[in-house]
Amino acid sequence: MESNDILENKTILITGGAGSFGQKFIEIVLRDHNPKRIRIYDNRELAQVEVERKFNDPRIRFLIGDVRDVDRLNRAMHGVDIVVHAAALKHVPVCEYNPIEAVKTNVNGAINVIDAAINNSVEKVIAISTDKAVQPVNLYGATKMAAEKIFIQGNSYSGDKRTIFSCSRYGNVMGSSGSVVPLFLEQKKTGTLTITDEKMTRFWITLEQGVKFVINSIGRMHGGEIFVPKIPSTKIMDLAKAIAPDSKIEVIGIRPGEKVDEVLMTADEARHAKEFDGYFIIEPEFSFWNKDNCKEGKPLSGGFSYSSNNNDKWLVEEDIKKIISIA
């Protein structure tokens, strides 16, 4: 009997695979699925060694390489069935200070992944995106917006090849190195937490939820979709109180390139999006897309947008404490 598991006996390559997303991806895929191989493609030698020691599984292969190097990507993708593109420069201040490097990795890197995938007839390629790609106000967001558009239109480049491309777009990952949670935990020791704006809201998702959403999206993709999960929002003040209820709050003012609220889907995107249980699909507006692919979805009402401040799901202090394991 044929398995319904999209990852069954597949060779999977994950770019940036030694990062926090990649490590959780490896953990979940090895635990819940039965892949043939997982190829970890990353430019950090020490990080790869640490991941190898952590998992010690014969199905994992470790490939040193950078997404800027299309020749290395071409070799790494030989015989690969599925690619998860997670490599990126992700920190807003780093991208602002190193804009050309951000473009080389986040934009040119996406182009290289697409070219290598098509050259090797990879079956499915999904890129990990972010709410900061929507109506971007910083360079990081702008590069991720460009990467999204390049990926979606990559379906037009595959021609008679079988490769299809989609994106998975979600919000902040609770507790990841790029989130404010580790900062608040460190500041808690000093008795003072710094907050840029007391009205700030953010989307939140756990690392496990993010990985599972990406895997489910791989199973659903026809090529060209942007998958957006329905996830809760959090008020920054509730987050601060949950982490350090006895600490003082110092408001330092909003930083360059920072928003008060984040958006996961604009009203313009909602016009060509469908709603499903637990997620949305933003359909591409190109000739390669078959409208029947999403015929089971519900059209969204006029003017609908999905923002962290108009959400109908919210994490309160007790939810936050439970998620980040704070007593």
C-alpha positions as CSV (number, residue, x, y, z in Angstrom):
1,M,0.0,0.0,0.0
2,E,1.3,3.4,-0.9
3,S,2.0,5.8,2.0
4,N,0.2,9.1,2.4
5,D,3.2,10.6,4.0
6,I,4.6,13.3,1.7
7,L,8.1,12.7,3.2
8,E,8.1,8.9,3.0
9,N,11.4,7.6,1.5
10,K,12.2,11.1,0.2
11,T,15.5,12.8,0.0
12,I,15.1,16.3,1.6
13,L,17.6,19.2,1.5
14,I,17.2,22.1,3.9
15,T,19.2,25.2,3.4
16,G,20.4,26.9,6.6
17,G,19.7,23.4,8.1
18,A,21.9,23.8,11.2
19,G,19.8,26.7,12.5
20,S,17.0,26.6,15.0
21,F,14.3,25.8,12.4
22,G,16.5,23.2,10.7
23,Q,17.2,21.4,14.0
24,K,13.6,21.2,14.9
25,F,12.8,20.1,11.3
26,I,15.3,17.3,11.6
27,E,13.8,16.3,15.0
28,I,10.2,16.2,13.8
29,V,10.9,14.5,10.5
30,L,13.0,11.7,12.1
31,R,10.4,11.3,14.8
32,D,7.2,11.4,12.8
33,H,8.2,10.5,9.3
34,N,10.4,8.1,7.4
35,P,12.7,10.0,5.0
36,K,15.3,8.3,2.9
37,R,17.8,11.2,3.5
38,I,18.0,14.6,5.1
39,R,20.7,16.8,3.7
40,I,21.8,19.7,5.9
41,Y,23.1,22.5,3.7
42,D,24.8,25.2,5.8
43,N,27.9,27.4,5.7
44,R,28.7,27.0,9.4
45,E,31.1,24.2,10.1
46,L,30.8,24.2,14.0
47,A,27.0,24.3,13.9
48,Q,27.0,21.3,11.6
49,V,29.3,19.4,13.9
50,E,27.1,20.2,16.8
51,V,23.9,19.0,15.0
52,E,25.7,15.8,13.9
53,R,26.5,15.0,17.5
54,K,23.0,15.9,18.6
55,F,21.2,13.6,16.2
56,N,23.7,10.9,15.2
57,D,21.4,9.4,12.6
58,P,22.7,7.6,9.5
59,R,20.0,9.2,7.3
60,I,21.5,12.7,7.8
61,R,24.1,14.1,5.5
62,F,26.0,17.3,6.2
63,L,27.0,19.6,3.3
64,I,29.1,22.7,3.8
65,G,27.8,25.3,1.4
66,D,26.4,28.8,1.0
67,V,23.2,29.7,-1.0
68,R,25.3,32.3,-2.7
69,D,27.2,29.5,-4.4
70,V,25.0,28.1,-7.2
71,D,27.5,25.5,-8.3
72,R,27.6,24.0,-4.8
73,L,23.8,24.1,-4.7
74,N,23.6,22.3,-8.0
75,R,25.8,19.5,-6.7
76,A,24.0,19.4,-3.3
77,M,20.6,19.0,-5.0
78,H,21.5,16.1,-7.2
79,G,18.9,13.3,-6.4
80,V,16.9,15.5,-4.1
81,D,13.1,15.3,-4.0
82,I,12.1,18.2,-1.7
83,V,13.9,21.4,-0.7
84,V,13.1,23.5,2.3
85,H,14.8,26.9,1.9
86,A,15.4,28.3,5.3
87,A,18.8,30.0,4.9
88,A,18.7,33.8,5.3
89,L,20.1,36.8,7.1
90,K,17.3,37.3,9.5
91,H,18.2,40.1,12.0
92,V,16.9,43.5,11.1
93,P,19.9,45.6,12.4
94,V,22.4,43.2,10.7
95,C,20.6,43.6,7.4
96,E,20.3,47.4,7.8
97,Y,24.1,47.7,8.4
98,N,25.1,45.1,5.8
99,P,22.5,45.8,3.0
100,I,24.5,44.3,0.1
101,E,25.2,41.2,2.0
102,A,21.5,40.8,2.9
103,V,20.6,41.1,-0.8
104,K,23.3,38.6,-1.8
105,T,22.0,36.0,0.7
106,N,18.2,36.6,0.8
107,V,17.6,37.6,-2.8
108,N,20.4,36.2,-4.9
109,G,20.4,33.1,-2.7
110,A,16.7,32.5,-3.5
111,I,17.5,32.8,-7.2
112,N,20.3,30.3,-6.9
113,V,18.0,27.8,-5.0
114,I,15.4,28.1,-7.8
115,D,18.0,27.6,-10.6
116,A,19.6,24.6,-8.9
117,A,16.2,23.0,-8.1
118,I,15.0,23.3,-11.7
119,N,18.4,22.0,-13.0
120,N,18.0,18.9,-10.8
121,S,14.3,18.4,-11.4
122,V,13.5,18.6,-7.7
123,E,9.9,17.8,-7.1
124,K,8.9,20.5,-4.5
125,V,10.6,23.6,-3.1
126,I,9.2,25.6,-0.3
127,A,10.7,28.9,1.1
128,I,10.3,30.0,4.7
129,S,9.1,33.6,4.8
130,T,8.0,36.1,7.5
131,D,5.4,38.7,8.3
132,K,8.1,41.3,7.8
133,A,7.9,40.6,4.1
134,V,4.4,42.2,4.1
135,Q,4.4,46.0,3.5
136,P,8.1,46.0,4.5
137,V,9.6,49.0,6.3
138,N,13.1,47.5,6.7
139,L,15.7,45.9,4.4
140,Y,15.2,42.5,5.8
141,G,11.5,42.6,5.1
142,A,12.2,44.0,1.6
143,T,14.6,41.2,0.7
144,K,12.1,38.6,2.0
145,M,9.3,40.2,-0.1
146,A,11.5,40.0,-3.1
147,A,12.4,36.4,-2.3
148,E,8.7,35.5,-2.1
149,K,7.9,37.1,-5.4
150,I,10.9,35.4,-7.0
151,F,9.8,32.0,-5.6
152,I,6.2,32.3,-6.7
153,Q,7.2,33.3,-10.2
154,G,9.8,30.5,-10.2
155,N,7.0,28.3,-11.3
156,S,7.0,30.0,-14.7
157,Y,10.7,29.2,-15.1
158,S,10.5,25.5,-14.6
159,G,8.9,24.9,-18.0
160,D,8.6,21.2,-18.8
161,K,10.5,20.3,-15.6
162,R,8.5,19.0,-12.7
163,T,9.7,21.5,-10.1
164,I,7.1,23.5,-8.2
165,F,7.7,26.4,-5.8
166,S,5.6,27.8,-2.9
167,C,6.2,29.9,0.3
168,S,5.2,29.5,3.9
169,R,4.8,32.8,5.7
170,Y,4.4,33.2,9.4
171,G,5.2,35.4,12.4
172,N,7.7,35.5,15.2
173,V,8.9,32.2,16.6
174,M,8.5,32.0,20.3
175,G,11.9,31.7,22.0
176,S,14.1,31.7,18.9
177,S,17.4,33.5,18.8
178,G,15.8,36.3,16.8
179,S,12.8,36.9,19.1
180,V,12.6,39.2,22.0
181,V,12.0,36.4,24.5
182,P,15.7,35.6,25.1
183,L,16.4,39.3,25.5
184,F,13.6,39.7,28.1
185,L,14.9,36.6,30.0
186,E,18.4,38.1,30.2
187,Q,17.1,41.6,31.1
188,K,15.0,40.0,33.9
189,K,18.2,39.5,35.8
190,T,18.8,43.2,35.9
191,G,15.2,44.1,37.1
192,T,14.5,46.3,34.0
193,L,13.0,45.3,30.7
194,T,13.3,47.6,27.7
195,I,10.3,48.0,25.4
196,T,10.2,50.1,22.3
197,D,6.4,50.8,22.3
198,E,3.8,49.8,24.9
199,K,1.1,49.4,22.1
200,M,3.2,46.9,20.1
201,T,1.6,43.6,19.1
202,R,3.1,40.6,17.3
203,F,2.1,37.2,15.8
204,W,3.6,34.3,17.6
205,I,4.2,30.6,16.7
206,T,6.2,27.9,18.4
207,L,9.1,26.3,16.5
208,E,7.3,22.9,16.5
209,Q,4.1,24.5,15.1
210,G,6.1,26.3,12.4
211,V,7.9,23.1,11.3
212,K,4.7,21.1,11.2
213,F,3.0,23.9,9.2
214,V,5.8,23.8,6.6
215,I,5.5,20.0,6.4
216,N,1.8,20.2,5.9
217,S,2.2,22.9,3.3
218,I,4.6,20.7,1.4
219,G,1.8,18.1,1.2
220,R,-0.8,20.6,0.0
221,M,1.2,22.6,-2.5
222,H,0.5,22.8,-6.2
223,G,3.1,25.4,-6.8
224,G,2.6,29.2,-6.5
225,E,0.8,29.4,-3.1
226,I,1.8,31.4,-0.1
227,F,0.6,29.5,3.0
228,V,-0.3,31.6,6.0
229,P,-1.2,29.9,9.3
230,K,-3.9,31.2,11.7
231,I,-1.8,32.0,14.8
232,P,-2.3,34.0,17.9
233,S,-1.2,37.5,18.6
234,T,0.4,38.9,21.8
235,K,0.6,42.3,23.3
236,I,4.2,43.2,24.1
237,M,3.2,44.3,27.6
238,D,1.6,40.9,28.3
239,L,4.7,39.2,27.1
240,A,6.9,41.3,29.4
241,K,4.6,40.7,32.4
242,A,4.6,37.0,31.8
243,I,8.4,36.8,31.7
244,A,9.3,39.3,34.4
245,P,6.2,40.4,36.4
246,D,8.4,42.2,39.1
247,S,10.7,44.0,36.7
248,K,10.5,47.7,35.8
249,I,9.5,48.7,32.2
250,E,11.6,51.2,30.4
251,V,10.1,52.5,27.1
252,I,13.0,53.4,24.8
253,G,11.1,54.3,21.7
254,I,10.5,52.5,18.4
255,R,13.6,51.6,16.5
256,P,14.3,52.3,12.8
257,G,12.6,49.7,10.6
258,E,10.3,48.5,13.3
259,K,6.4,48.4,13.2
260,V,3.9,48.7,16.0
261,D,1.8,45.9,14.5
262,E,2.7,43.2,12.0
263,V,0.7,42.0,9.0
264,L,0.5,38.5,7.6
265,M,-1.9,39.2,4.8
266,T,-2.9,42.6,3.2
267,A,-6.3,43.5,2.0
268,D,-5.0,43.4,-1.6
269,E,-3.7,39.9,-1.1
270,A,-6.9,38.8,0.6
271,R,-8.8,39.5,-2.7
272,H,-7.1,36.4,-4.2
273,A,-6.8,34.3,-1.0
274,K,-8.9,31.4,0.4
275,E,-9.6,30.5,4.0
276,F,-9.3,27.0,5.3
277,D,-9.5,25.5,8.8
278,G,-6.3,26.7,10.5
279,Y,-4.7,28.5,7.6
280,F,-5.1,30.8,4.5
281,I,-3.7,30.3,1.0
282,I,-2.8,33.3,-1.1
283,E,-3.3,32.3,-4.7
284,P,-0.9,33.6,-7.4
285,E,-2.2,35.9,-10.0
286,F,-0.4,34.3,-12.9
287,S,-1.5,32.1,-15.9
288,F,0.1,29.0,-14.6
289,W,-2.3,28.8,-11.6
290,N,-5.3,26.5,-11.8
291,K,-8.2,28.1,-9.8
292,D,-9.5,24.6,-9.0
293,N,-6.5,24.0,-6.8
294,C,-8.2,25.9,-4.0
295,K,-11.9,25.4,-4.8
296,E,-12.6,24.0,-1.4
297,G,-11.4,27.2,0.3
298,K,-13.7,30.0,1.4
299,P,-13.3,33.4,-0.3
300,L,-12.5,36.3,2.1
301,S,-14.8,39.2,2.6
302,G,-13.9,42.5,1.0
303,G,-11.5,44.6,3.0
304,F,-10.2,41.7,5.1
305,S,-6.6,41.9,6.2
306,Y,-4.8,39.7,8.8
307,S,-2.9,41.9,11.2
308,S,-1.5,41.2,14.7
309,N,-3.8,43.9,16.1
310,N,-7.1,42.7,14.5
311,N,-6.6,39.1,15.3
312,D,-9.4,37.0,17.0
313,K,-6.8,34.8,18.7
314,W,-4.7,36.2,21.6
315,L,-2.1,34.8,24.0
316,V,-2.6,36.0,27.5
317,E,0.0,35.9,30.3
318,E,-0.8,32.3,31.4
319,D,-0.6,31.0,27.8
320,I,2.8,32.7,27.4
321,K,4.1,31.3,30.6
322,K,3.1,27.8,29.6
323,I,4.6,28.1,26.1
324,I,8.0,29.3,27.3
325,S,8.0,27.1,30.4
326,I,8.2,29.9,32.9
327,A,7.1,28.9,36.4
